[in-house]
Amino acid sequence: MEKKTVIYTFLGIFVLIGILPVVAMLLKSVLSKNGIDLSLYLNILSNKHQWTVFFNSFKLSITTTALSIAFGVLSAILFSKTNLPLKRLFTFIFSIPLFIPSYLNAVLWWEIMGKNGLMSKITTPSIAKICSHFYSGFSGSVFLMTITYSPIVMLLTMAYLNSINPSMEEAALLTSSWKRVLLKISIPIVKNGIIFAAMIVFLLSFGEFGIPVFMKYPVFPTESFTYFSAFYNFRLATALSTPVVFIILLVLLIEKKIAKQQTEITEYPNAKKPVINLKRSKIPVFTFILFSALMFYVLPILLLFIKSLPLTNLFHTLSDSLESVKNTITLGLIGAFSATITGFFIGYGISKNIIQKRESGDFFTLFTFAIPSTVSGIGLISLFNNGLTSFIYNSSLIVIAGFTAKYTLISNRITRIGINSIPPSMEEAAEIEGANWLYTLKKIILPLTKKQLMASFLICYVFCAREPELIMLTLPAGKDTLSVRLLNYMANGSESLIASLGIITLLISLVPVIPAMLLLKGEDL
Amino acid sequence: MSLLELKNITKMYKDKSVLDNFSETMERGERIAIIGHSGCGKTTLLRIISGLIPPYEGELKINGKIVSGNGKVIVPPYKRNISMVFQDLALWPHLSVEENINFGLSIKIKNKNEIKRKTEEIAKQVGIENKLKEKPSTLSGGEKQRVALARALISNPDILLMDEPLSSLDTMLKLKILETILSLQRERRFLLIFVSHQFHEALTIGERFIIMEKGRVIKRGNRKEVKAYLESIEKRFKIETEKLSGGEK
């Protein structure tokens, strides 16, 4: 089979499951039996409550983005540029919230800040009341979303900082202090990378569902989800999703305008990178980071674990949820496989200029990643809920399609690093030796990108396993996954049951992160 | 009928001509050295001959058969019986030396014993018979060159293209590799097209020479003619540098 055929087939599948559902959804929201009908939009525009919700979404996303940039960039500098001990371990610990379901973070912190949490036991009732009050609505959502999304800024900034040609910093260090080098050289070089990270955080916060639901803070995704699943008002749910789609498009275009040229991630494997010597600050900074790691990341998990004890309780919950565990793993594995393969071929097409207008390929994978799962779920239902494609709508295929559309970006970006690092001459040599493209793919390209493929598979799996909204909207009745079960139990389950299910979800979601991080050790994503 | 005929070959990149109206006829057993600075179109020419890229204009024949023409690659690289040693050698790091060498052969031949015999034979000829099980990353620069050469020669090509293959080696090692290349070429009588920007290297290996600049041929000739031409350039360069340094010694 021709190289172009394979790549365009995958691109076609991606457009079918990622872009067409959004188009179908938009069309359904403006079409009625009598033709074009914009009354729903006029109703939304004249409804004060919807404007409040819109304002809430904006306020939440902007505050989360600003705080995530501040924390993310600072921790990135500490973990990638300084001689701080245990940097890798801290990077892993600070990244944990990104890899577990966001509302599980909410559950974890409930053990500390909630009404009956740790604070109520170790402080005075008035302080506990302040904490409990803080841990709700807007402030609670911002707090949790910053913890959840700042690792994105941290990891991306680290990757970009590591890809600065060391001699650029060394040249500046000959005349300036590290502070000046960071402000005048390093940060400006990675500026576009930080803008990109900020955009991702803004879009993800804008589409966040789990945390606002837990904090009872009305935002767009919770509104459209409620209209869809509680009132089954499909058209209104679709109409409510439309502004989200336009805002995503707008943000993507603004980012493109600001960061005209993407910062390319380049590796300097043999170059010795200059390191900031913390000198006398080393011990205080280390102590502060260690305290933060324990307080903000380890303690909540520890408390949840204690609450899930005794172990018999944990095993009992596990045996009760075996079906959900099985569904989580199966859907996660298939979704991750599908997203990895699709992302790999689209990434290959972009890298090798086979996909015309490569920027569009990138734009669309970013677009489908940014679309909130509630919106993409409604879009998939709009497209596939008909006689012709009912086999997709009535089976797990619709979930797999949703996962593939959403997480293709991850694999596209990770595998492209591997593809770009293979010199063109290696493929050309195979071609001259008589290998067709599929043989070259099997013998040369796939083995050489094995590490990136494995890592993106594991990361896609983690994201698929942590996803509740898409599954709640699209999985056939009677089936659920751990994340959905946990969300249901949070409404009407006992605390110990929620805790033990939380620990099981955490283990299932987090276990693949360790091999993924080991595989990507030294790889600058 | 000539082994290789290039007729009015032109290549453009974004309206910029990198190869301009190149024509040449080459025969079996010849050693052609193409000399020129980087960016003069040497590598583009090799890539067109190999079939990796089509010419923009012009026609390419191998054994009288048109293999590229009308802006298209008509016969794909692997059906041209051509081999190439790349500038960066393009050794596949995840495959052993043995697997690197017989990669192409194992597509064409299914008999494993035959593949093994041929691999060992060529490895012995280039002097890497005791490195077959190793990975390319464990080899020295010279050994890597030999692996690339063995890979290119195992399928007994009619034409061997070499794109600055010795640029990263020191002088002594270069001489040893050049010796190996020359002895194999004399024995197997393939057409060798050797591209280099280093005059001395090219003069050692070639017997017919083409000097290129900005995509055009500026001089053709045998060793004696080209040597005289290059020496005149070197002399001019020496005078100019002496002027610049104000006659200081």
Boltz contact constraints between the chains, C-beta under 6 A:
constraints:
  - contact:
      token1: [A, 423]
      token2: [B, 88]
      max_distance: 6.0
  - contact:
      token1: [A, 425]
      token2: [B, 86]
      max_distance: 6.0
  - contact:
      token1: [A, 425]
      token2: [B, 88]
      max_distance: 6.0
  - contact:
      token1: [A, 425]
      token2: [B, 90]
      max_distance: 6.0
  - contact:
      token1: [A, 426]
      token2: [B, 90]
      max_distance: 6.0
  - contact:
      token1: [A, 426]
      token2: [B, 92]
      max_distance: 6.0
  - contact:
      token1: [A, 428]
      token2: [B, 52]
      max_distance: 6.0
  - contact:
      token1: [A, 429]
      token2: [B, 90]
      max_distance: 6.0
  - contact:
      token1: [A, 431]
      token2: [B, 77]
      max_distance: 6.0
  - contact:
      token1: [A, 432]
      token2: [B, 50]
      max_distance: 6.0
  - contact:
      token1: [A, 432]
      token2: [B, 77]
      max_distance: 6.0
  - contact:
      token1: [A, 432]
      token2: [B, 84]
      max_distance: 6.0
  - contact:
      token1: [A, 433]
      token2: [B, 103]
      max_distance: 6.0
  - contact:
      token1: [A, 433]
      token2: [B, 104]
      max_distance: 6.0
  - contact:
      token1: [A, 434]
      token2: [B, 78]
      max_distance: 6.0
  - contact:
      token1: [A, 434]
      token2: [B, 104]
      max_distance: 6.0
  - contact:
      token1: [A, 434]
      token2: [B, 107]
      max_distance: 6.0
  - contact:
      token1: [A, 435]
      token2: [B, 107]
      max_distance: 6.0
  - contact:
      token1: [A, 444]
      token2: [B, 92]
      max_distance: 6.0
  - contact:
      token1: [A, 447]
      token2: [B, 94]
      max_distance: 6.0
